[in-house]
């Protein structure tokens, strides 16, 4: 896999990196208008995840502060609903579309309509695939997210004092989310050498992405698979670690482990990773259950996206720092990458409070 280019520091994300001209002939009507005359369509996938609610709130508030009107829609993980919402945004001539897709390949028809109508499209966090209608992409360094998860898993296993080889199981995200592949591949760059030299044993033998993927990032699906793994592969041994790519899945996995006698005076809970620093998982980390998460400051992602919108509509050079890594099957999409941060019990309060992501009162049990 090609390497992700160096990422600009989050604090300077709007001021660094390479640029790309916006003089594409699209969005000319919006570009000529006052921000107060422009509505930005924001399509989010679901409210079932705390993370997406925060994303929607942050981008809406920042766009409104910049003077734009905002048409924020959530699709409740239903692809036809998201298609209808996008078509409505196009019909209402929203000036720019910001799209966090449910399925990165399922919106091609609506996106083609947007392009035909001269409406610029920004893929938000999740890459829009198999379309030439997407102009830019804002996300975190997804390969690095996976590497941080794997590095944290190894650090937790080492700190546990459990003898090697360590018994580990692998989980991946939704196969229709391009990010899930990056997370998994990043993690496996770190873990595969440890599997090959026998430091890690995958007792189930399940290491293929398609086998370990979790459709729609569904915690109930992850919980059920963990229960099955424990029954099938751990009747006479303990699981020491679980690579979990998202906090919602982590909580489902931990629930399955607790149901099988781990934690609360039973066998030690294994090292379980995560992502997004969701509040319930932050409290779990502070309580010594979930081991770690990867914090992605979505306030900064919203800020990068609003900057990009202003540059597009102002016919200015758009700030990006990666033009090679994110090939959507039709084109390499110019991307603004932000830096993720690994958090565990040793640093999670400081990192989140310094970022003003949560208040001290919110972090109390």
QUITAWO-V440853 format. One record per residue. N is the residue number from 1. RES is the residue in one letter. SS is DSSP state (a for helix, b for strand, c for the rest). PHI is phi in whole degrees, -180 to 180 (* if undefined). Layout:
<<N,RES,SS,PHI> <N,RES,SS,PHI>>
This chain:
<<1,X,c,*> <2,X,c,-64> <3,X,c,-80> <4,X,c,-69> <5,X,c,-68> <6,X,c,-58> <7,X,c,-101> <8,X,c,-68> <9,X,c,-61> <10,X,a,-57> <11,X,a,-64> <12,X,a,-117> <13,X,c,-61> <14,X,c,-89> <15,X,c,-119> <16,X,c,-122> <17,X,c,92> <18,X,b,-85> <19,X,b,-123> <20,X,b,-144> <21,X,c,-64> <22,X,c,-100> <23,X,c,-80> <24,X,c,-103> <25,X,c,87> <26,X,c,-103> <27,X,c,65> <28,X,a,-65> <29,X,a,-65> <30,X,a,-64> <31,X,a,-63> <32,X,c,-85> <33,X,c,-99> <34,X,c,-76> <35,X,a,-50> <36,X,a,-65> <37,X,a,-94> <38,X,c,-112> <39,X,b,-105> <40,X,b,-98> <41,X,b,-85> <42,X,b,-122> <43,X,b,-106> <44,X,b,-107> <45,X,c,-77> <46,X,c,-166> <47,X,c,-106> <48,X,c,-75> <49,X,c,-110> <50,X,a,-54> <51,X,a,-59> <52,X,a,-71> <53,X,a,-64> <54,X,a,-62> <55,X,a,-57> <56,X,a,-61> <57,X,a,-63> <58,X,a,-65> <59,X,a,-69> <60,X,a,-65> <61,X,a,-65> <62,X,a,-72> <63,X,a,-65> <64,X,a,-65> <65,X,a,-64> <66,X,c,-84> <67,X,c,103> <68,X,c,-87> <69,X,b,-86> <70,X,b,-131> <71,X,b,-111> <72,X,b,-95> <73,X,b,-131> <74,X,b,-114> <75,X,c,-103> <76,X,c,53> <77,X,c,59> <78,X,c,-115> <79,X,a,-61> <80,X,a,-58> <81,X,a,-63> <82,X,a,-66> <83,X,a,-60> <84,X,a,-61> <85,X,a,-63> <86,X,a,-65> <87,X,a,-62> <88,X,a,-67> <89,X,a,-62> <90,X,a,-68> <91,X,a,-59> <92,X,c,-84> <93,X,c,57> <94,X,c,-59> <95,X,c,-74> <96,X,b,-144> <97,X,b,-112> <98,X,b,-112> <99,X,b,-124> <100,X,c,-102> <101,X,c,-81> <102,X,c,-77> <103,X,c,-125> <104,X,c,-66> <105,X,c,-109> <106,X,c,-97> <107,X,c,-112> <108,X,a,-59> <109,X,a,-64> <110,X,a,-65> <111,X,a,-67> <112,X,a,-62> <113,X,a,-64> <114,X,a,-62> <115,X,a,-63> <116,X,a,-61> <117,X,c,-92> <118,X,c,73> <119,X,c,-101> <120,X,b,-65> <121,X,b,-123> <122,X,b,-112> <123,X,b,-79> <124,X,b,-108> <125,X,c,68> <126,X,c,-109> <127,X,c,-68> <128,X,c,-88> <129,X,c,-105> <130,X,c,59> <131,X,c,-149> <132,X,c,-97> <133,X,c,-81> <134,X,b,-82> <135,X,b,-97> <136,X,b,-144> <137,X,b,-141> <138,X,b,-118> <139,X,b,-164> <140,X,b,-96> <141,X,c,-71> <142,X,a,-70> <143,X,a,-65> <144,X,a,-67> <145,X,a,-54> <146,X,a,-62> <147,X,a,-64> <148,X,a,-62> <149,X,a,-62> <150,X,a,-67> <151,X,a,-64> <152,X,a,-67> <153,X,a,-59> <154,X,a,-65> <155,X,a,-63> <156,X,a,-67> <157,X,a,-65> <158,X,a,-63> <159,X,a,-69> <160,X,a,-70> <161,X,c,78> <162,X,c,-69> <163,X,c,-69> <164,X,c,-82> <165,X,c,-73> <166,X,b,-91> <167,X,b,-87> <168,X,b,-130> <169,X,b,-121> <170,X,b,-112> <171,X,c,-125> <172,X,c,-128> <173,X,c,-82> <174,X,c,-74> <175,X,c,-66> <176,X,c,-91> <177,X,c,-109> <178,X,a,-56> <179,X,a,-61> <180,X,a,-59> <181,X,a,-66> <182,X,a,-62> <183,X,a,-57> <184,X,a,-67> <185,X,a,-64> <186,X,a,-62> <187,X,a,-63> <188,X,a,-72> <189,X,a,-60> <190,X,a,-86> <191,X,a,-84> <192,X,a,-57> <193,X,a,-60> <194,X,a,-73> <195,X,a,-70> <196,X,a,-65> <197,X,c,-91> <198,X,c,88> <199,X,c,-65> <200,X,b,-116> <201,X,b,-115> <202,X,c,-96> <203,X,c,-61> <204,X,c,-76> <205,X,c,77> <206,X,c,-93> <207,X,c,-129> <208,X,c,-79> <209,X,a,-54> <210,X,a,-62> <211,X,a,-75> <212,X,a,-96> <213,X,c,-68> <214,X,c,-125> <215,X,a,-57> <216,X,a,59> <217,X,a,56> <218,X,c,-85> <219,X,a,-62> <220,X,a,-66> <221,X,a,-66> <222,X,a,-64> <223,X,a,-60> <224,X,a,-63> <225,X,a,-65> <226,X,a,-63> <227,X,a,-59> <228,X,a,-66> <229,X,a,-64> <230,X,a,-63> <231,X,a,-68> <232,X,a,-77> <233,X,a,-119> <234,X,c,-131> <235,X,c,-68> <236,X,c,-127> <237,X,c,-152> <238,X,c,-106> <239,X,c,-87> <240,X,c,-100> <241,X,b,-156> <242,X,b,-135> <243,X,b,-81> <244,X,c,-117> <245,X,c,-88> <246,X,c,-153> <247,X,a,-59> <248,X,a,-61> <249,X,a,-66> <250,X,a,-57> <251,X,a,-67> <252,X,a,-64> <253,X,a,-65> <254,X,a,-64> <255,X,a,-62> <256,X,a,-65> <257,X,a,-64> <258,X,a,-62> <259,X,a,-67> <260,X,c,-106> <261,X,c,98> <262,X,b,-89> <263,X,c,81> <264,X,c,50> <265,X,c,88> <266,X,c,-93> <267,X,b,-66> <268,X,c,-62> <269,X,c,-62> <270,X,c,-71> <271,X,b,-74> <272,X,b,-122> <273,X,c,-89> <274,X,c,-172> <275,X,c,-162> <276,X,c,101> <277,X,c,49> <278,X,c,-69> <279,X,a,-57> <280,X,a,-62> <281,X,a,-75> <282,X,a,-59> <283,X,a,-65> <284,X,a,-65> <285,X,a,-65> <286,X,a,-64> <287,X,c,-86> <288,X,c,83> <289,X,c,-99> <290,X,c,-62> <291,X,c,-83> <292,X,b,-156> <293,X,b,-146> <294,X,b,-115> <295,X,b,-87> <296,X,c,-121> <297,X,c,-74> <298,X,a,-71> <299,X,a,-61> <300,X,a,-73> <301,X,a,-65> <302,X,a,-62> <303,X,a,-62> <304,X,a,-62> <305,X,a,-70> <306,X,a,-64> <307,X,a,-58> <308,X,a,-62> <309,X,a,-61> <310,X,a,-63> <311,X,a,-69> <312,X,a,-62> <313,X,a,-71> <314,X,c,-88> <315,X,c,56> <316,X,c,-104> <317,X,c,-66> <318,X,b,-85> <319,X,b,-76> <320,X,b,-138> <321,X,c,-131> <322,X,b,-153> <323,X,c,-119> <324,X,c,-122> <325,X,c,-81> <326,X,c,-111> <327,X,b,-91> <328,X,c,-95> <329,X,c,97> <330,X,c,-122> <331,X,c,-153> <332,X,b,-86> <333,X,c,-91> <334,X,b,-59> <335,X,b,-131> <336,X,b,-105> <337,X,b,-98> <338,X,b,-112> <339,X,c,-96> <340,X,c,-84> <341,X,b,-133> <342,X,b,-78> <343,X,b,-130> <344,X,b,-143> <345,X,c,-59> <346,X,c,-75> <347,X,c,-137> <348,X,a,-66> <349,X,a,-64> <350,X,a,-61> <351,X,a,-61> <352,X,a,-73> <353,X,a,-72> <354,X,a,-62> <355,X,c,-80> <356,X,c,57> <357,X,c,-81> <358,X,c,-134> <359,X,c,-95> <360,X,a,-60> <361,X,a,-63> <362,X,a,-65> <363,X,a,-81> <364,X,c,-71> <365,X,c,-66>>
